[in-house]
Amino acid sequence: MVETDVPGGQSPTLTDGILAAVDPTRACDSIQRVLNAIRCHLGMNVGFLTEFIGPNRVFRYVDTDTVSLPLKAGQSLPLEQGYCLKVVQGRLPTLIPDTQDEPAALAIPETGTIPIGSHLSVPIRLRDGTVYGTFCCFSFEPRPSLNERDLAFFATIADLVANQIDEQIAAARSQRATADAIQAVIAEGGLDTMFQPIHRLEDRSIAAIECLTRFPGAPTRPVAEWFHDAVQAGCGLELEFAALDSAVSKLKALDGPITASLNMSPRALLARDLAPILDGLDLARIVVEITEHEQVFDYPRLNQVLDGLRARGLRLAIDDAGAGYSSLRHILLLRPDIIKLDLSLVRGIDGDPDRQSLAAALTQYCRRSGIAIVAEGIETEAELATLRAMEIGFGQGYLMSRPGPIAPWFQAFRAAATPTL
């Protein structure tokens, strides 16, 4: 509940409230601001928005200038009680400047117990004509000055709020459909794991592999889009652990040692104990890559989780280094064993002194700190030659190999018997 104490008709927030009503990016916050603005503008004590659910009305938003109000956001009351349903059904006027002049209002117990001196209420109608609920304001004392112009303005604001609610409902339906589609892919075993080699740049031999998730329909739909949509739909961790299970299953089936990297978000690392999932793998040959883009809210706790695994040999890589602002925090606070230069830094590095300078600085830091460095996204011989000249030891990219099944090149890797990354 938002408590305000702004004199009626004096509120400086009305314009902001109206603008908030048409802001599609912050629907929940916008509706609360709108409710506060219109309540203050009309000089009312209480404003609220209800949703009709079965036989009840749920108070989704409540705004008041008093702490003693018995109504709270989230509260549910029977529809037959109060004003809301009666207004929608036409049994009460939408505008009541003085409830003492309205016999139907006087027959409602809340009129005397709260008390309600004046009342404004209009239905919230969605685009399909459905009555979602009501948009209401009331004061403890009569407001004889309330008129049809106030009601028309109030109804216009209610229409804008209805548009916001329509957007919320559409977004919720879209998220539910996305979650259903992702969960269906998981349930049907539609996830697959491909492998992209990580090469020694000096001779292009294979030093390690990165496990990459693939989905039905890819590459028409980017992999990153699947994971992003899953997070938005509330099933990001479910998808991430399904992808991890797929990768671990394939790694366990390999006949021979090779270093393999697994992509994981900080949220996933904090959500579940990895030890049982990785059981059966030699952790000395497992690298966990944390994306540079993923925000970390609790570095001490994340380090605590990682320390237990790293004590058993697991190594940590910071993925996409150089792509954004959080790189240095990840690198300094997580103390990785490997840093992977983002492809945005590698792409065109042969002709860009600025990219070369930044990559050289990171390379020097890694060399002094005993950190291995891997360049991602190498696509041209010129890029490869530049990276070699900078003494960057490892890299991956379409120039050397594309993601695919492990079988075509794993036998050659085993035969070479070269040390891994």
Sequence and secondary structure as in RCSB ss.txt:
>XXXX:A:sequence
MVETDVPGGQSPTLTDGILAAVDPTRACDSIQRVLNAIRCHLGMNVGFLTEFIGPNRVFRYVDTDTVSLPLKAGQ
SLPLEQGYCLKVVQGRLPTLIPDTQDEPAALAIPETGTIPIGSHLSVPIRLRDGTVYGTFCCFSFEPRPSLNERD
LAFFATIADLVANQIDEQIAAARSQRATADAIQAVIAEGGLDTMFQPIHRLEDRSIAAIECLTRFPGAPTRPVAE
WFHDAVQAGCGLELEFAALDSAVSKLKALDGPITASLNMSPRALLARDLAPILDGLDLARIVVEITEHEQVFDYP
RLNQVLDGLRARGLRLAIDDAGAGYSSLRHILLLRPDIIKLDLSLVRGIDGDPDRQSLAAALTQYCRRSGIAIVA
EGIETEAELATLRAMEIGFGQGYLMSRPGPIAPWFQAFRAAATPTL
>XXXX:A:secstr
 EE    TT  TTHHHHHHHHT TTSHHHHHHHHHHHHHHHHT SEEEEEEEETTEEEEEEEEES S  S  TT 
EEETTSSSHHHHHTTSS SEES GGG HHHHTSHHHHHTT SEEEEEEEE TTS EEEEEEEEESS  TT  HHH
HHHHHHHHHHHHHHHHHHHHHHHHHHHHHHHHHHHHHTT  EEEEEEEEETTT  EEEEEEEEE TTTTSS HHH
HHHHHHHTT HHHHHHHHHHHHHHHHHH SS   EEEEE HHHHHHS SHHHHTTS GGGEEEEEETTS  S HH
HHHHHHHHHHTTT EEEEEEETSSTTHHHHHHHH  SEEEE HHHHTTGGG HHHHHHHHHHHHHHHHHT EEEE
    SHHHHHHHHHTT  EE STTT  SB SHHHHHHHHHHT    
